[in-house]
């Protein structure tokens, strides 16, 4: 397999997640920009847009010459199966390029994923610098064992290099290669309190998280915020170039501290972009004054990882949050006129039917109808402390056991950390989610009845038809 001395032709795969509208693949766009900055020719294979069958990728590679093909996935059961299917399609190609995989899925267990996919290399962790250095090494014929952040196959053996240092200044990375992607498609994604006339896109406000929840498989330590002015200028560009009026901050945590959140909000207010936005937040920092500032800056939705309403369970998962803080913060969020995203998981260490009941009662009390929320079982993804705990307790054998036998669906128990049986957990989740779903649609029926009353008895002229919302 030869590799050009300069200007390699690279194909990056935006895989189909079996959705009507897909989220903009932000990580892929960052990698594409880094490769372009290094002088390579990058093409995006938009399987997500066209819903191409995997066999189409084989044909595409057969008909065109590329020096490298890459795809990245997270650790979900669907993404794992999709990666295997894409890998098979790449490996079948008569003109198979150098094949690289990456993302949160392969990064914690690169040896397993190399054997399973027959890829040539795994980019472990952040990809921008590693993939550029990989291309340089291939072009120069240098050994790959000097490329930090890389695992690779060589002579039938798997080599895992040392981890690459994190990119401290996230703003030093080239801006995502928006022009390479069908933004007109991605901007049709919807979100809480988005208007029909809004156009949506994801933006990065920083990388990492200062907290260390046991179920989180994010391997990179610490929090690296972007400069608020750089964030504002990127949003300004997106509004002018693509008409974006609703931004989803897609990183782990915009609300990493009060000071950080204030800085971003003040930059947005000063810029007067008129863009509304949503983010991920921490209830530790959900103070009325801060939430009021966020509302004025355009925030309409904050996604909170609450996980449980039982303090003992929260301590077991190292959540650094109490049930009282959750109640106080969610109440303050609603009073500020912002919808809270209420995330709860069940089946963690210490969970019982009683702890589940407390979480359901909380969700029913604070559901404002902005988003349908259900409860899923906790999943010990490779790379998380909970995964190591499951192996240590003999509940899980290894990565293959997790992906091939245990993690078959995100709404089914993969590893049971409770004193309940799997059947009991599933029965309890059925009952809990039935209550949550019924409550959500009761509220929607009430809203529609109020609209009908306004239409027929108040002769409202703003009514636009009986549409599902």
Buried (B, 14 or more C-beta within 10 A) or exposed (E): EEBEEEEBBBBBBBBBBEEEEBBBBBBBBBBBBBBBBBEBBBBBBBBBBEEBEBEBBBBBBEEEEBBBBBBBBBBBBEBBEBBBBBBBBBEBBEEBBBBBBBBBBBBBBBBBBBEBBBBBBBBBBBBBBBBBBBBBBBBEEEEBBEBBBBBBBEEEEBBBBEBBEBBEEBBEBBBBBBEBBBBEBBBEBEBBBBEEEBBBBBBBBBBBBBBEBBBBBBBBEEBBBBBBEBBBBBBBEBBEEBBBBBBBBBBBBBBBBBEBBBBBBBBBBEBEBEBBBBBBBBBBBBBBEBBBBBBBBBBBBBBBBBBBBBBEBBBBBBBBBBBEBBBBBBBBBBEBBBBBBBBBBBBBBBBBBEBBBBBBEBBBEBBBBBBEBBBBBBBBBBBBBBBBBBBEEEBBEEBEBBBEEBBEEEEBBBBBBBEBEBEBBBEBBEBBBEBBEEBBEEEEEEEBEEBEEEBEEEEEEEEEEEEEE
